[in-house]
Amino acid sequence: MDNKKFGKFILQLRKEKGWTQQEFADKIFVTDKAVSKWERGLYFPDISLTIPIAELFSISVSELLKGEKNENESINEK
């Protein structure tokens, strides 16, 4: 996994929703500082957060981890 690509993807998804870092952080019970570190590619979220994050953004966990949407992915896989 590419830290920078992942961070840019999280940033893009968050902005598409119109959320601030704080609003996003509140939804998954982390700090805005943690979100900032993810978006800058310094850290990855804890593995336990991958499903809640994917669900918030209506993407699959594999898309989240790859750092890109897969337009061909089946809705059933999400």
C-alpha positions in Angstrom: 0.0 0.0 0.0 1.2 3.5 -0.8 0.9 5.9 2.1 0.7 9.0 -0.1 -1.9 7.5 -2.5 -4.0 6.3 0.4 -3.9 9.8 2.0 -4.9 11.6 -1.2 -7.8 9.2 -1.6 -9.1 9.7 1.9 -8.8 13.5 1.4 -10.7 13.3 -1.9 -13.4 11.2 -0.4 -13.8 13.4 2.6 -14.0 16.6 0.4 -16.6 14.9 -1.8 -18.8 14.5 1.3 -18.1 18.2 2.2 -16.8 17.2 5.6 -14.0 18.9 7.6 -11.4 16.7 9.2 -13.1 17.1 12.5 -16.5 16.1 11.1 -15.0 13.0 9.6 -13.0 12.2 12.7 -16.1 12.5 14.9 -17.9 9.9 12.7 -15.3 7.3 13.3 -14.3 8.3 16.9 -10.8 9.5 16.2 -9.1 12.9 16.4 -8.8 15.3 13.6 -5.0 15.0 14.1 -5.2 11.3 13.2 -7.2 12.2 10.0 -4.6 14.8 9.2 -1.8 12.3 9.5 -3.6 9.8 7.3 -4.3 12.4 4.6 -0.6 13.5 4.6 0.5 9.9 4.2 2.3 9.7 7.5 0.1 6.9 9.0 -2.6 4.4 8.1 -5.7 4.1 10.2 -6.0 1.2 12.6 -7.1 -2.0 10.9 -10.3 -2.0 12.9 -11.3 1.3 11.2 -11.2 0.0 7.7 -14.8 -1.3 7.6 -16.3 1.8 9.2 -14.4 4.1 6.9 -15.3 2.1 3.8 -19.0 2.1 4.8 -19.0 5.9 5.4 -17.7 6.5 1.9 -19.8 3.7 0.3 -16.7 1.9 -1.1 -15.3 -1.5 -0.5 -12.5 -2.2 1.9 -10.3 -3.3 -1.1 -10.9 0.1 -2.8 -10.0 1.9 0.4 -6.8 -0.1 0.8 -5.9 0.4 -2.9 -6.5 4.1 -2.7 -8.8 4.2 -5.7 -12.3 3.4 -6.8 -12.9 0.4 -8.9 -15.9 1.3 -11.2 -16.3 -2.4 -12.2 -16.6 -3.7 -8.7 -19.9 -5.3 -8.0 -22.3 -3.6 -5.6 -22.5 -7.0 -3.8 -18.9 -6.8 -2.9 -19.4 -3.5 -1.2 
